Amino acid sequence: MTTSCCQDLQSELSFQQWPGADPAICGDSVWPGQQCLQSTSWDNARASCEAVGARLCSVRDIFRGEVMNTGCGANALLTWTHESCITEEGKAGFMALLGSGGDRGVCLDAFADDAAMRCCADACLENYAYFTGYGCKDPDLRAIRATTRNACEDACTASRECFAYTFNTNDGDCFLKNTCEEFQLEPSDFTGAKVGFPGRDLPQLPGDSEAGSALVGGWTWEDGQVKDHDQASPLNQRNSNVKVIQAAATQ
């Protein structure tokens, strides 16, 4: 089974993201070649989702309304999740919740055609270069006030136009960027830039890139490029696919 991510499914099958929901999750109930399944078995629902690289949603996804209003009238129907349980009759089952979210759900027999299908997917993972003490001052794609760094990165990851983000650690403000050419020393800023973003090089450290690039974790800055000299260097604790580059602020 090949797993697809939100950006792929959005462009190919028009998977949706509900406004105000977690930008790292998308979902849908119907797409070209797939009809609505309002009363189907768990296995059939799972197979339909996995056929396009998606997954059955989690209890959390549906409970929090991350994929509500994504078609087939499933808001008013019990909707399968991928989380297993034991029914009141002692049979193997899976949890199902109203597609609109908010209810505690019930445990249904896995073989019964008792719930609807609604599929979920996650935002594409990105490799990021991290710079502490530097900020991108280019025009904003979007500004998000009083948030967290993780939420800021999720918003950038979910946007195909976002090349980098700058997070201000003092006030919690997040600024998504399509370019990062005005890269300036700012002690309260934390910047993440996508490695390998089409048409973009990693931000150039201001001033003398050789002198101002105390990098950690096995990375060095050579000829304007980041070099990894230690494949076993610690990676970001939140995502093993994220490469950490921590540039020390210098005067």
KAPE-V327010 format. One record per residue. N is the residue number from 1. SS is DSSP state (helix for helix, strand for strand, loop for the rest). PHI is phi as a letter, one per 20 degrees, with the letter a starting at -180 (none if undefined). PSI is psi in whole degrees, 0 to 359 (* if undefined). Layout:
# KAPE-V327010
{{N	SS	PHI	PSI} {N	SS	PHI	PSI}}
This chain:
# KAPE-V327010
{{1	loop	none	129} {2	loop	e	129} {3	loop	e	129} {4	loop	d	160} {5	loop	d	173} {6	helix	g	313} {7	helix	g	321} {8	helix	f	313} {9	helix	f	330} {10	helix	f	319} {11	helix	f	327} {12	helix	e	323} {13	helix	c	5} {14	loop	m	34} {15	loop	g	149} {16	strand	d	156} {17	loop	c	121} {18	loop	f	129} {19	loop	g	130} {20	loop	n	351} {21	loop	e	175} {22	loop	f	121} {23	loop	f	350} {24	loop	e	3} {25	strand	c	139} {26	strand	c	171} {27	strand	a	171} {28	strand	a	165} {29	loop	d	344} {30	loop	b	144} {31	strand	b	171} {32	loop	g	123} {33	loop	n	354} {34	strand	c	118} {35	loop	e	166} {36	loop	f	139} {37	loop	c	93} {38	loop	e	344} {39	loop	b	95} {40	strand	b	171} {41	loop	e	162} {42	helix	f	316} {43	helix	f	321} {44	helix	f	321} {45	helix	f	315} {46	helix	f	314} {47	helix	f	322} {48	helix	f	319} {49	helix	f	312} {50	helix	f	338} {51	loop	f	335} {52	loop	d	12} {53	loop	n	10} {54	loop	e	190} {55	strand	b	161} {56	strand	f	145} {57	loop	f	160} {58	loop	e	166} {59	helix	g	317} {60	helix	f	316} {61	helix	g	311} {62	helix	f	318} {63	helix	g	320} {64	loop	e	5} {65	loop	m	27} {66	loop	f	333} {67	loop	c	29} {68	loop	f	158} {69	loop	m	33} {70	loop	d	30} {71	loop	o	167} {72	loop	m	16} {73	loop	m	17} {74	helix	f	347} {75	helix	g	325} {76	helix	e	5} {77	loop	d	149} {78	strand	f	136} {79	strand	c	131} {80	strand	f	146} {81	strand	d	173} {82	strand	e	4} {83	strand	e	126} {84	strand	f	161} {85	strand	a	179} {86	strand	d	126} {87	loop	f	170} {88	loop	f	336} {89	loop	e	2} {90	loop	n	16} {91	loop	e	157} {92	strand	f	133} {93	strand	b	187} {94	strand	c	149} {95	strand	f	144} {96	strand	c	138} {97	strand	c	158} {98	strand	g	135} {99	loop	f	342} {100	loop	f	347} {101	loop	n	171} {102	loop	n	339} {103	loop	e	164} {104	loop	f	340} {105	loop	n	174} {106	strand	c	160} {107	strand	e	120} {108	strand	d	149} {109	strand	g	128} {110	loop	f	336} {111	loop	e	357} {112	loop	e	143} {113	loop	e	66} {114	loop	d	359} {115	strand	b	166} {116	strand	e	165} {117	loop	d	133} {118	loop	b	125} {119	strand	d	151} {120	strand	c	162} {121	strand	b	166} {122	strand	d	155} {123	loop	f	149} {124	loop	f	137} {125	loop	f	143} {126	loop	c	149} {127	loop	e	128} {128	strand	d	143} {129	strand	e	129} {130	strand	d	136} {131	strand	c	119} {132	strand	e	138} {133	strand	n	11} {134	strand	c	148} {135	strand	c	146} {136	strand	e	125} {137	loop	d	13} {138	loop	f	166} {139	loop	g	147} {140	strand	e	139} {141	strand	f	321} {142	strand	a	144} {143	strand	d	134} {144	strand	c	120} {145	loop	e	146} {146	loop	l	61} {147	loop	c	196} {148	loop	d	163} {149	helix	f	320} {150	helix	f	317} {151	helix	f	325} {152	helix	f	315} {153	helix	f	320} {154	helix	g	319} {155	helix	f	321} {156	helix	f	317} {157	helix	f	323} {158	helix	f	348} {159	loop	d	125} {160	loop	f	339} {161	loop	e	344} {162	loop	e	118} {163	loop	e	324} {164	strand	b	162} {165	strand	c	150} {166	strand	c	126} {167	strand	d	126} {168	strand	e	115} {169	loop	f	345} {170	loop	f	312} {171	loop	d	357} {172	loop	m	19} {173	loop	e	144} {174	strand	c	135} {175	strand	c	115} {176	strand	e	139} {177	strand	c	143} {178	loop	e	336} {179	loop	c	159} {180	loop	b	64} {181	loop	e	331} {182	loop	e	82} {183	strand	d	114} {184	strand	c	151} {185	strand	f	124} {186	strand	b	103} {187	strand	g	330} {188	strand	e	359} {189	strand	e	149} {190	strand	c	126} {191	strand	d	137} {192	strand	c	130} {193	strand	c	137} {194	strand	f	127} {195	loop	f	129} {196	loop	n	15} {197	loop	f	131} {198	loop	g	127} {199	loop	m	10} {200	loop	c	136} {201	loop	e	158} {202	loop	f	149} {203	loop	g	139} {204	loop	e	126} {205	loop	f	138} {206	loop	f	149} {207	loop	m	217} {208	loop	f	107} {209	loop	f	331} {210	loop	f	314} {211	loop	f	332} {212	loop	d	36} {213	loop	c	61} {214	loop	f	97} {215	loop	d	150} {216	loop	d	172} {217	loop	m	28} {218	loop	n	9} {219	strand	d	146} {220	strand	c	164} {221	strand	d	117} {222	strand	c	125} {223	loop	l	42} {224	loop	m	10} {225	strand	c	153} {226	strand	e	132} {227	strand	d	135} {228	strand	d	115} {229	loop	d	4} {230	loop	b	96} {231	loop	f	341} {232	loop	e	9} {233	loop	f	150} {234	loop	f	137} {235	loop	d	171} {236	loop	g	134} {237	loop	f	337} {238	loop	e	335} {239	loop	b	114} {240	loop	f	349} {241	loop	e	358} {242	loop	e	125} {243	loop	e	131} {244	loop	e	125} {245	loop	c	111} {246	loop	d	108} {247	loop	e	125} {248	loop	f	134} {249	loop	f	133} {250	loop	c	152} {251	loop	e	*}}
